[in-house]
Amino acid sequence: MIKKHADVGAAKNPGAIKEYHAHVYYDPATSRGRAERLREAVAAEFPQAKLGRWHDEPVGPHPQSMYQIAFPTQMLGAFVPWLMLNRDGLTVLLHPETGDDYTDHSAHAAWFGAVLPLRLEVFGKRKVK
């Protein structure tokens, strides 16, 4: 029998996930070439993925240069293992899109590589659950 801890809230519905975002971080001076090769490979292997703009300066909660890959929920099972094996040492933040940006970028996030300190204050006050 599985015991439920008193501090664990009600289960969240994965049906609330509209899509996923993978943020690929790079350094313009030292790793942009690897980021370009990864981006080209994603475009070739996963044409249904939407590749966002290059951001060579920090933007939003992201503390370093990055681009975003948005992809549908149906692609998760194929894309995530591929990304894990092909990220070429780049740091990647993976998160769902549920409509709660703060929680999606923090409690719901998964990191491949180094965990970077996001600037979550850009999202304003955290929603009370």
C-alpha positions as CSV (number, residue, x, y, z in Angstrom):
1,M,0.0,0.0,0.0
2,I,1.3,3.4,-0.9
3,K,1.1,6.0,1.8
4,K,0.3,9.6,0.9
5,H,2.3,12.2,2.8
6,A,0.3,14.8,4.6
7,D,2.2,17.7,2.9
8,V,1.5,16.4,-0.7
9,G,-1.3,18.3,-2.4
10,A,-3.8,16.9,-4.8
11,A,-2.5,15.4,-8.0
12,K,-2.2,17.8,-10.9
13,N,-3.8,16.9,-14.2
14,P,-1.3,16.5,-17.0
15,G,-4.1,17.4,-19.4
16,A,-3.5,21.0,-18.4
17,I,-0.2,21.0,-20.3
18,K,-0.8,22.8,-23.6
19,E,2.8,22.2,-25.0
20,Y,6.4,22.0,-23.8
21,H,9.3,24.4,-24.1
22,A,13.0,23.5,-24.2
23,H,15.3,26.5,-23.7
24,V,18.8,25.8,-25.1
25,Y,21.4,27.9,-23.4
26,Y,24.7,28.9,-25.0
27,D,27.6,31.3,-24.8
28,P,27.8,33.4,-28.0
29,A,31.6,33.4,-27.9
30,T,32.3,29.7,-27.1
31,S,29.3,27.5,-27.7
32,R,27.0,29.1,-30.3
33,G,28.4,26.7,-33.0
34,R,27.2,23.7,-31.0
35,A,23.8,25.5,-30.4
36,E,23.5,26.1,-34.2
37,R,24.2,22.4,-35.0
38,L,21.7,21.3,-32.4
39,R,19.1,23.7,-33.8
40,E,19.7,22.4,-37.3
41,A,19.4,18.8,-36.1
42,V,16.1,19.5,-34.3
43,A,14.7,21.2,-37.4
44,A,15.6,18.1,-39.5
45,E,14.5,15.4,-37.1
46,F,11.4,17.2,-35.6
47,P,9.9,19.5,-38.2
48,Q,6.8,19.9,-36.0
49,A,8.9,21.7,-33.4
50,K,8.8,25.5,-33.5
51,L,12.2,27.1,-33.2
52,G,12.2,30.5,-31.5
53,R,14.5,33.4,-32.1
54,W,18.1,33.6,-31.0
55,H,18.6,35.7,-27.9
56,D,22.3,36.6,-27.5
57,E,21.4,38.7,-24.4
58,P,19.5,37.5,-21.3
59,V,15.7,37.8,-21.8
60,G,12.8,37.3,-19.4
61,P,13.8,34.9,-16.6
62,H,16.7,33.5,-18.6
63,P,20.2,34.5,-17.2
64,Q,22.1,33.8,-20.4
65,S,21.8,33.5,-24.2
66,M,19.3,31.0,-25.4
67,Y,16.7,30.0,-27.9
68,Q,13.4,28.2,-27.3
69,I,12.1,25.1,-28.9
70,A,8.3,24.8,-28.5
71,F,6.8,21.4,-29.2
72,P,3.4,19.6,-28.9
73,T,2.7,17.2,-26.0
74,Q,2.5,14.3,-28.5
75,M,6.2,14.8,-29.3
76,L,7.5,14.5,-25.7
77,G,8.2,10.8,-25.7
78,A,10.4,10.9,-28.9
79,F,11.9,14.4,-28.5
80,V,13.1,14.4,-24.9
81,P,15.3,11.2,-25.1
82,W,16.7,12.5,-28.4
83,L,17.5,15.8,-26.8
84,M,19.2,14.2,-23.8
85,L,21.5,12.3,-26.1
86,N,22.2,15.1,-28.6
87,R,22.5,18.3,-26.6
88,D,26.3,18.2,-27.0
89,G,27.0,19.5,-23.5
90,L,24.6,22.4,-23.7
91,T,22.4,23.2,-20.8
92,V,18.7,22.8,-21.5
93,L,15.6,23.8,-19.4
94,L,12.5,21.7,-20.2
95,H,9.2,22.9,-18.9
96,P,5.5,22.4,-19.6
97,E,3.2,25.3,-20.6
98,T,0.2,25.2,-18.2
99,G,-0.5,28.9,-18.0
100,D,1.4,29.4,-14.7
101,D,4.8,30.7,-15.9
102,Y,6.3,30.9,-12.5
103,T,5.6,27.3,-11.5
104,D,6.3,26.0,-15.0
105,H,9.8,27.5,-14.9
106,S,10.5,26.4,-11.3
107,A,8.6,23.5,-9.7
108,H,7.6,21.9,-13.0
109,A,10.9,22.3,-14.7
110,A,13.6,19.7,-15.6
111,W,17.2,20.5,-16.4
112,F,19.7,18.8,-18.6
113,G,23.2,19.9,-17.6
114,A,23.8,22.7,-15.2
115,V,20.9,24.2,-13.3
116,L,21.0,28.0,-13.9
117,P,19.5,30.6,-11.5
118,L,16.4,31.9,-13.3
119,R,15.2,35.4,-12.6
120,L,11.7,34.3,-11.6
121,E,10.8,37.7,-10.2
122,V,10.0,38.7,-13.8
123,F,6.8,36.7,-13.5
124,G,5.5,38.9,-10.6
125,K,3.8,37.4,-7.6
126,R,3.5,33.6,-7.5
127,K,0.0,32.3,-7.8
128,V,-1.5,31.0,-4.6
129,K,-2.7,27.4,-5.0
